[in-house]
Amino acid sequence: MKKIEVISILLFFLLLYNNILSQDAQIFQSDKLTKKWETPQTLKVPESVCYDPEGNIFYVSNVNGKPTEKDGNGFISTINPDGTINKLNWATGLNAPKGMGIYKGKLFVTDIDRVAEIDMATGKIINLYKFPYAKFLNDIAIDNRGAVYISDMMSTRIYRIYEGESETWLDDTTLTNPNGLFAESGHLVVGCNKILKVEYTSKSITVWLDGTGSIDGLEAVGDGRYLFSDWNGNICLIGTDKKIEKILDTTPAGINAADIEYIPSKKLLLVPTFNDNRIMAYELK
């Protein structure tokens, strides 16, 4: 091989390496995150990921089409702890599944204007809770009593399923396009263009943090801090002082950040990339 060809090849790989470093510098906004793994790009518009600690497995909702289309193409996948696909089509028969929550062996999944209850032992849909006035059911959070809270992003409503009955739990103009939900002791944390805390019994609403911008996924770190995504590709960390720090930005790579999951015991952040068809896993330092 001629010397000039060797030099050209070395220059090519040097430029490629520099491009990768440059992209990482754009994506990682702080040193708080370290990438651990990513799934193969075989998922079909993954919107949400949910961890089952008993089975040590991840559930992923696949829209597999348009988010508002009742086409029957939606399904749930299971992912191993190392990011490999366990079962791509673990549960089928859905339209555009999104947010998920687990309670006593059942997986609850939003599906446009209904919520599917799936038996985790079989992957079969055992109940369908219909919400005829719902416009765009999105996230789910389940409290320690088993009450399932559901956000309707295209309205000002939060629905609830409790003891087999479905209802409109809260309808308030303070809820501007509610999306991310997280159940804590005594109150429900709601992400819209701000973060609200809603008392379970009185349903009184407190604006906990304003000026967050649009929120998709919302998770508690477990030490007084919170994480949220904005779908476009940004992940932010809210400190105990309520200051917002952007720690990830995949918008330069054209990668979305949908309904995130965080596992405090593993310090692991899971990010569904929607149109990019993967789940990305990061360790939070």
C-alpha positions, 0 to 999 in steps of 0.5 A: 500500500502506498504511503499516501493511501495509508495517510488518507486512511488514517486521516479518515478514521481520525476525522470519524473519531473526532466527529463521534467525540463532537456528537457526544459533546453535543449529546452529553450536557454534563458528566452525570450520565454514562451510557450503559447499553442500547437495544437493537433498532428493531423496536417499532416506535417505542414510547414508554418503558417500565421496569418489573423488579420481580421479574428483572425485566423491562416492558416497552410499549410500541406504537408501531404506527401513528400515535392516534391511529386505531390500527391494531398494530401496537404491541408490548415487548420485553427487554432483558437487563443487558438490553437484548430483546427477550420477546419482541411481540410479548403482548399484541392486540393494541392500537397505539400503546404508550404509558405503563404501570405495574400492580400485583402481576398486572401491566396497565397500558394506555391505548388512545381512549382506553386502558388495557390490563394485561396479565403479566404471567401470560401476556394476555389482555384481561380487561379493557377500561374505556374512557369515551371522552378521552382524547389522548391518554398518555402516562400512567402512575399507580399508588400504593393502594393500586389506584391507577392514574391516567393523564389525558394530554389533549385535555385538562383531565386525569382519569383513575381506575380503582377497584375495577371502576373507571372515573374522571378523577380530576378536571382542572384548567391548571392541568395544561396538557398533562402528561408525565405522572409519578405517584408519591406518598400523599400526592400525585406528581403531574408534569405539563408545562410545569410540575404540579403536586395533587393531594389524593384526598382533597385533590388540592393542586400545588404548583411545585415548579414552574417554567419547565417547558413541555414535559413528557416522562417524569421520574423521581430519583429517590433523593428529592431530585426529579428527572424529566424528558421533553420528547424532542430529545432533552433530559433534565435533572431537577436538583433539591434546590429546584434548579433545572439542569439539562444533562442529555440532548439527543436533538442534534442526532435526531433522536427523541426522548419519550416516556422515561423510566428510572430505577433508583436501585440501579441508578439506571435511566431508560430512554425510549427513542420513539422514531429511532426505534431503540431504548437507550440506558444511562447510569446516573452518577 
